[in-house]
Amino acid sequence: MDAFTNAVVHTGDAIRRDVTVLVEDGIVVDVVAASTAPESARQWDLAGGILAPGFIDVQVNGGGGVLFNDDPSLSGLAKIVAAHRRFGTTGMLVTLISDSRDKRRMARDTVSAALAASAIPGLLGLHLEGPHLNPARRGVHDERWLTPPDVHDIALMEPLANGHLLVTVAPERVPFGIIERLARAGVRLSAGHSAAGYQETQEALAIGITGFTHLFNAMPPMTSREPGIAGAALDDAESWCGVIVDGHHLHDATVRLAWRAKRRGRLFLVTDAMPPVGSALSFFILGGQSVSVIDGRCVTTDGRLAGSALDMATAVRRCVERIGIPLDEALRMASLYPAAFLGLDHRYGRIAPGYAADFVILEPALQVRDTVIAGQRLCPEHTNGETT
């Protein structure tokens, strides 16, 4: 048994001090008063740091110098996941941007193989962002692939056998019967890269859409007479919204307004991360376009944003320091709320008995000291203060 001690513990429900978290076989056994922790347990002295549930990111296009679209292999996938572990991400959906059927099939096969073999700690599944998107709101998605789905495309959106599948669609580009069928089969469906109106979005929510991909981005702005898809997202009490809090995709005030407007627990953080995260890259190629990292922004030569250079720990810090969100809430936005969106909040997003021992260990200034998945330290370049 392992004992994580001498930390401020954010359990997902409360902030606790002078407690010890007991872990065995990758599962949290209990959270007990520090004075009652068994002396026989291996001690992890966290030296006054912050112990919180590990971050869960449902939109990761790349990292560690790798873009998943370009390298949908097991080795490429492992590099992406490892890069994000350094920033506290203990669970992720790797994301494939709109691409060919062959590439989507390769992505599904790679993720399925990795999950079946439990080969990549922290991988939870796959996010297909497209290709059934609105070309008028495509952002940097390659217009060649943006088509309504046919029978072959639908087959590629069937549930994964061993993991979780999230699919971003523009509701106006996918027949509602298909949305309803996929939702009933267990696929998570998110609306994004869409120009759907308020009423159309409401109808899509009623038959299977449960989330919104990078709220406000690749959507028409709200107006006085047409709230549009963004207004429908904020108005709907049950759906979830992902936000990219990097200071580039959204103004700080926009994030603050969304946080105040959306029902608590339904707004969560995503990175939309690209290959520069966890690497020294200053540019990369996306669908034949050159993308440069300039002042923390990933931009094409014509000035369009192309994903981000954001990591989850930085997103949490920005929420606290720039948006004014309390730390415990910002941590939930990075862990418990995305877990709930995926239907996994019975296993992830809390430090409580029966939950996975997936933790991020933070310095008081919210820099990541270490990352733990299933009770195992997986970022050896960090010092975790372990004593035996």
C-alpha positions as CSV (number, residue, x, y, z in Angstrom):
1,M,0.0,0.0,0.0
2,D,1.1,3.5,-0.8
3,A,0.4,6.6,1.3
4,F,0.4,10.0,-0.3
5,T,1.0,12.5,2.6
6,N,1.9,16.0,3.5
7,A,-0.2,17.7,0.8
8,V,-3.2,19.9,0.4
9,V,-5.7,17.4,-1.1
10,H,-8.3,18.6,-3.6
11,T,-10.6,15.6,-3.7
12,G,-13.0,16.9,-6.3
13,D,-15.6,17.6,-3.6
14,A,-13.6,19.3,-0.9
15,I,-10.2,20.7,0.1
16,R,-8.6,18.7,2.9
17,R,-5.5,19.2,4.9
18,D,-3.7,16.9,7.3
19,V,-4.9,13.8,5.5
20,T,-3.2,10.9,3.8
21,V,-4.4,9.3,0.6
22,L,-4.1,5.5,0.7
23,V,-3.6,3.6,-2.6
24,E,-3.4,-0.1,-3.5
25,D,-3.4,-1.8,-6.9
26,G,-4.0,1.5,-8.7
27,I,-7.1,2.4,-6.7
28,V,-7.8,4.9,-3.9
29,V,-8.5,2.8,-0.8
30,D,-9.2,5.7,1.6
31,V,-8.5,9.3,2.6
32,V,-7.7,9.2,6.3
33,A,-6.4,11.6,9.0
34,A,-2.6,11.7,8.6
35,S,-2.2,10.6,12.2
36,T,-4.0,7.3,11.5
37,A,-2.2,6.3,8.3
38,P,-0.6,2.8,8.5
39,E,3.1,3.0,9.2
40,S,3.7,-0.1,7.0
41,A,2.6,1.8,3.9
42,R,5.2,3.2,1.5
43,Q,5.3,7.0,2.1
44,W,5.1,9.5,-0.7
45,D,6.0,12.8,1.1
46,L,4.6,15.6,-1.1
47,A,6.3,18.3,0.8
48,G,3.4,20.6,1.1
49,G,2.3,20.5,-2.5
50,I,-1.2,20.1,-4.0
51,L,-2.6,16.7,-4.7
52,A,-5.5,16.7,-7.1
53,P,-7.3,14.4,-9.5
54,G,-5.4,14.0,-12.8
55,F,-6.5,16.2,-15.7
56,I,-8.7,14.7,-18.5
57,D,-8.4,16.3,-21.9
58,V,-10.9,15.3,-24.6
59,Q,-9.3,17.2,-27.4
60,V,-5.6,16.5,-28.1
61,N,-4.5,16.7,-31.7
62,G,-0.8,16.2,-30.9
63,G,2.2,16.7,-28.6
64,G,5.8,15.8,-28.3
65,G,6.4,16.9,-31.8
66,V,3.8,14.5,-33.3
67,L,0.5,15.3,-35.0
68,F,-1.9,12.3,-34.8
69,N,-3.2,12.9,-38.3
70,D,0.4,12.5,-39.6
71,D,1.4,9.6,-37.4
72,P,-1.6,7.5,-36.3
73,S,0.7,4.7,-35.1
74,L,1.2,3.2,-31.7
75,S,4.6,4.9,-31.4
76,G,3.2,8.2,-32.4
77,L,0.3,7.9,-30.1
78,A,2.6,7.0,-27.2
79,K,4.7,10.1,-27.8
80,I,1.6,12.3,-27.7
81,V,0.2,10.9,-24.5
82,A,3.6,11.0,-22.8
83,A,4.1,14.6,-23.7
84,H,0.8,15.6,-22.0
85,R,1.5,13.6,-18.9
86,R,4.3,16.1,-18.1
87,F,1.5,18.7,-17.7
88,G,-0.8,16.7,-15.4
89,T,-3.0,15.0,-18.0
90,T,-3.7,11.4,-16.8
91,G,-6.6,10.7,-19.3
92,M,-7.1,11.8,-22.8
93,L,-9.0,11.3,-26.0
94,V,-6.5,11.6,-28.9
95,T,-8.1,13.7,-31.6
96,L,-8.1,13.1,-35.4
97,I,-8.9,16.3,-37.4
98,S,-11.0,15.9,-40.5
99,D,-9.2,13.4,-42.8
100,S,-9.8,10.6,-45.3
101,R,-11.7,7.4,-44.5
102,D,-8.4,5.4,-44.6
103,K,-6.9,7.7,-42.0
104,R,-10.0,7.5,-39.8
105,R,-9.9,3.7,-40.0
106,M,-6.2,3.7,-39.1
107,A,-6.8,6.0,-36.1
108,R,-9.6,3.7,-34.9
109,D,-7.5,0.6,-35.3
110,T,-4.5,2.2,-33.5
111,V,-6.5,3.4,-30.5
112,S,-8.4,0.1,-30.3
113,A,-5.2,-1.9,-30.3
114,A,-3.6,0.4,-27.6
115,L,-6.7,0.1,-25.4
116,A,-7.0,-3.7,-25.8
117,A,-3.4,-4.2,-24.8
118,S,-3.5,-1.5,-22.1
119,A,-0.3,-0.3,-23.8
120,I,-0.5,3.4,-23.2
121,P,-1.3,4.6,-19.7
122,G,-3.7,7.6,-19.8
123,L,-5.3,6.8,-23.2
124,L,-9.1,6.7,-22.8
125,G,-10.2,6.7,-26.4
126,L,-10.6,8.7,-29.7
127,H,-12.1,12.0,-30.7
128,L,-13.1,12.3,-34.4
129,E,-13.3,16.0,-34.9
130,G,-15.0,15.9,-38.3
131,P,-15.2,15.4,-41.2
132,H,-18.9,16.0,-41.1
133,L,-18.6,19.8,-40.5
134,N,-19.8,23.0,-42.1
135,P,-17.3,24.2,-44.6
136,A,-18.3,27.8,-43.8
137,R,-17.0,27.2,-40.2
138,R,-14.1,24.8,-41.0
139,G,-11.3,26.8,-39.4
140,V,-8.2,25.0,-40.6
141,H,-9.9,21.7,-41.4
142,D,-9.1,20.6,-45.0
143,E,-12.2,21.3,-47.1
144,R,-11.5,18.3,-49.3
145,W,-12.8,16.0,-46.5
146,L,-15.8,17.9,-45.4
147,T,-18.8,15.9,-46.5
148,P,-22.1,14.7,-45.1
149,P,-21.8,11.1,-43.9
150,D,-22.7,8.1,-46.0
151,V,-22.9,4.4,-45.0
152,H,-19.1,4.0,-44.9
153,D,-18.6,7.0,-42.8
154,I,-21.3,5.9,-40.3
155,A,-19.4,2.6,-39.8
156,L,-16.4,4.6,-38.8
157,M,-18.4,6.3,-36.1
158,E,-19.6,3.1,-34.4
159,P,-18.5,2.7,-30.7
160,L,-15.1,1.5,-29.9
161,A,-15.0,-1.9,-28.2
162,N,-12.5,-1.0,-25.5
163,G,-12.7,2.7,-25.1
164,H,-14.6,5.9,-25.6
165,L,-15.5,7.6,-28.9
166,L,-16.4,11.3,-29.2
167,V,-17.5,12.6,-32.5
168,T,-17.7,16.3,-33.4
169,V,-20.3,17.1,-36.1
170,A,-22.1,20.1,-37.4
171,P,-25.8,19.2,-36.7
172,E,-26.9,20.8,-40.0
173,R,-24.6,18.4,-41.9
174,V,-25.7,15.1,-40.4
175,P,-29.3,13.7,-40.7
176,F,-30.9,13.7,-37.2
177,G,-31.7,10.0,-37.6
178,I,-28.0,9.2,-37.7
179,I,-27.3,11.4,-34.7
180,E,-30.0,9.6,-32.8
181,R,-28.7,6.2,-33.9
182,L,-25.1,6.9,-32.8
183,A,-26.2,8.4,-29.5
184,R,-28.3,5.3,-28.7
185,A,-25.3,3.1,-29.5
186,G,-23.2,4.9,-26.9
187,V,-21.2,7.4,-29.0
188,R,-20.7,10.8,-27.4
189,L,-21.7,13.5,-29.9
190,S,-20.5,17.1,-29.8
191,A,-21.6,20.0,-32.0
192,G,-18.9,22.1,-33.5
193,H,-17.6,23.8,-36.6
194,S,-21.2,24.6,-37.2
195,A,-23.5,27.4,-38.3
196,A,-26.6,25.8,-36.9
197,G,-29.3,28.2,-35.5
198,Y,-30.7,28.2,-32.0
199,Q,-33.8,26.1,-32.9
200,E,-31.9,23.6,-35.0
201,T,-29.4,23.1,-32.2
202,Q,-32.1,22.6,-29.6
203,E,-33.6,19.9,-31.8
204,A,-30.1,18.2,-32.1
205,L,-29.8,18.3,-28.3
206,A,-33.1,16.6,-27.9
207,I,-32.0,13.6,-30.0
208,G,-28.4,13.0,-29.0
209,I,-26.0,15.9,-29.0
210,T,-24.6,16.2,-25.5
211,G,-21.6,18.6,-25.9
212,F,-20.1,21.5,-27.7
213,T,-16.6,21.5,-29.1
214,H,-14.5,24.6,-28.2
215,L,-17.4,26.9,-27.4
216,F,-17.6,30.1,-29.4
217,N,-14.8,29.1,-31.8
218,A,-15.8,28.0,-35.3
219,M,-19.4,29.2,-34.5
220,P,-21.3,32.3,-35.6
221,P,-21.4,35.0,-32.9
222,M,-24.6,35.4,-30.8
223,T,-26.8,38.3,-31.8
224,S,-29.8,40.0,-30.3
225,R,-32.3,38.1,-32.5
226,E,-30.4,34.9,-33.2
227,P,-28.6,33.3,-30.2
228,G,-27.4,30.6,-32.6
229,I,-25.5,27.5,-31.6
230,A,-23.4,29.4,-29.0
231,G,-26.5,30.7,-27.3
232,A,-28.2,27.3,-27.4
233,A,-25.1,25.8,-25.7
234,L,-25.2,28.3,-22.9
235,D,-29.0,28.1,-22.5
236,D,-29.2,24.3,-22.3
237,A,-28.9,23.1,-18.7
238,E,-27.8,19.5,-19.4
239,S,-25.1,19.8,-22.1
240,W,-21.4,20.2,-21.6
241,C,-19.1,22.8,-23.3
242,G,-15.4,22.7,-23.8
243,V,-13.4,25.9,-23.7
244,I,-9.8,26.7,-24.8
245,V,-8.4,29.0,-22.1
246,D,-5.2,30.0,-23.8
247,G,-5.8,33.8,-24.0
248,H,-5.9,33.5,-27.8
249,H,-9.0,31.5,-28.7
250,L,-11.2,33.4,-26.2
251,H,-11.0,36.7,-24.4
252,D,-10.7,36.3,-20.7
253,A,-14.1,38.2,-20.2
254,T,-15.7,35.7,-22.7
255,V,-14.6,32.8,-20.6
256,R,-15.7,34.5,-17.4
257,L,-19.2,35.2,-18.9
258,A,-19.5,31.6,-20.1
259,W,-18.5,30.3,-16.6
260,R,-21.2,32.5,-15.0
261,A,-23.8,31.6,-17.5
262,K,-23.4,27.9,-17.9
263,R,-24.7,25.6,-15.2
264,R,-22.0,24.6,-12.8
265,G,-20.3,21.4,-13.7
266,R,-21.0,21.7,-17.4
267,L,-18.1,23.9,-18.6
268,F,-14.8,22.2,-18.8
269,L,-11.2,22.8,-20.1
270,V,-9.7,21.4,-23.3
271,T,-6.4,22.2,-24.9
272,D,-6.9,21.5,-28.7
273,A,-3.2,20.9,-28.4
274,M,-0.9,20.6,-31.4
275,P,2.6,19.0,-31.8
276,P,4.6,21.9,-30.1
277,V,3.2,21.0,-26.7
278,G,6.0,19.2,-24.8
279,S,8.5,19.8,-27.6
280,A,10.8,22.6,-28.9
281,L,8.9,22.9,-32.2
282,S,8.3,26.5,-33.4
283,F,6.4,25.4,-36.6
284,F,4.7,22.3,-38.0
285,I,2.7,21.3,-41.1
286,L,-1.1,20.8,-40.9
287,G,-2.8,19.5,-44.0
288,G,-0.1,21.0,-46.2
289,Q,-0.3,24.4,-44.4
290,S,2.6,25.8,-42.5
291,V,1.7,26.7,-39.0
292,S,4.0,28.8,-36.8
293,V,4.0,29.2,-33.0
294,I,4.2,33.0,-32.4
295,D,3.8,34.3,-28.9
296,G,2.1,31.1,-27.8
297,R,-0.3,31.1,-30.8
298,C,-0.4,28.5,-33.5
299,V,-1.2,30.4,-36.6
300,T,-1.2,29.8,-40.4
301,T,0.5,32.1,-42.8
302,D,-2.8,33.9,-43.4
303,G,-3.3,34.4,-39.6
304,R,-5.8,31.7,-38.8
305,L,-5.6,29.9,-35.5
306,A,-4.6,26.2,-35.9
307,G,-5.2,24.5,-32.6
308,S,-3.1,25.6,-29.7
309,A,0.2,25.3,-27.8
310,L,-1.7,25.0,-24.6
311,D,-1.3,22.3,-21.9
312,M,-3.9,21.6,-19.2
313,A,-1.8,22.9,-16.3
314,T,-1.5,26.2,-18.0
315,A,-5.2,26.3,-18.7
316,V,-5.9,25.8,-15.0
317,R,-3.4,28.5,-14.0
318,R,-5.1,30.9,-16.4
319,C,-8.5,30.2,-15.0
320,V,-7.3,31.1,-11.5
321,E,-5.0,34.0,-12.4
322,R,-6.8,35.6,-15.3
323,I,-10.4,34.6,-15.1
324,G,-10.8,34.7,-11.3
325,I,-12.2,31.1,-11.0
326,P,-11.4,29.5,-7.6
327,L,-8.7,26.9,-7.7
328,D,-10.9,24.0,-6.6
329,E,-13.4,24.8,-9.4
330,A,-10.6,25.2,-12.0
331,L,-9.3,21.8,-11.0
332,R,-12.8,20.3,-11.4
333,M,-13.0,21.9,-14.9
334,A,-9.9,20.0,-15.8
335,S,-10.8,16.7,-14.3
336,L,-14.3,15.9,-12.8
337,Y,-16.3,17.8,-15.4
338,P,-14.7,16.3,-18.5
339,A,-15.0,12.9,-16.8
340,A,-18.7,13.5,-16.3
341,F,-19.0,14.5,-19.9
342,L,-17.6,11.1,-20.9
343,G,-19.7,9.2,-18.3
344,L,-16.6,8.3,-16.3
345,D,-17.1,10.4,-13.2
346,H,-17.7,7.2,-11.2
347,R,-14.1,6.3,-11.8
348,Y,-12.1,9.5,-12.5
349,G,-12.1,13.1,-11.4
350,R,-12.2,12.5,-7.6
351,I,-9.8,11.3,-4.9
352,A,-12.1,9.0,-3.1
353,P,-12.4,5.3,-2.3
354,G,-12.9,3.2,-5.4
355,Y,-11.6,5.8,-7.8
356,A,-8.5,5.4,-10.0
357,A,-5.3,6.6,-8.4
358,D,-4.7,9.1,-11.2
359,F,-3.2,12.3,-9.7
360,V,-1.5,15.5,-10.5
361,I,1.0,16.8,-7.9
362,L,1.3,20.6,-8.1
363,E,3.6,23.2,-6.6
364,P,1.7,25.9,-4.7
365,A,2.3,28.2,-7.8
366,L,0.4,25.5,-9.8
367,Q,3.4,24.2,-11.8
368,V,3.3,20.4,-12.2
369,R,5.7,18.5,-10.0
370,D,4.6,15.0,-10.9
371,T,1.9,12.9,-12.5
372,V,0.6,9.6,-11.2
373,I,-1.5,7.1,-13.2
374,A,-3.0,4.0,-11.5
375,G,-0.7,4.7,-8.5
376,Q,2.4,4.7,-10.6
377,R,4.7,7.7,-11.1
378,L,5.0,8.3,-14.8
379,C,7.0,11.5,-15.1
380,P,10.5,10.6,-14.0
381,E,11.9,14.0,-15.1
382,H,10.0,15.5,-12.1
383,T,11.0,15.0,-8.5
384,N,8.1,13.7,-6.4
385,G,9.6,13.7,-3.0
386,E,9.1,10.0,-2.5
387,T,10.6,8.4,0.6
388,T,10.6,4.9,1.8
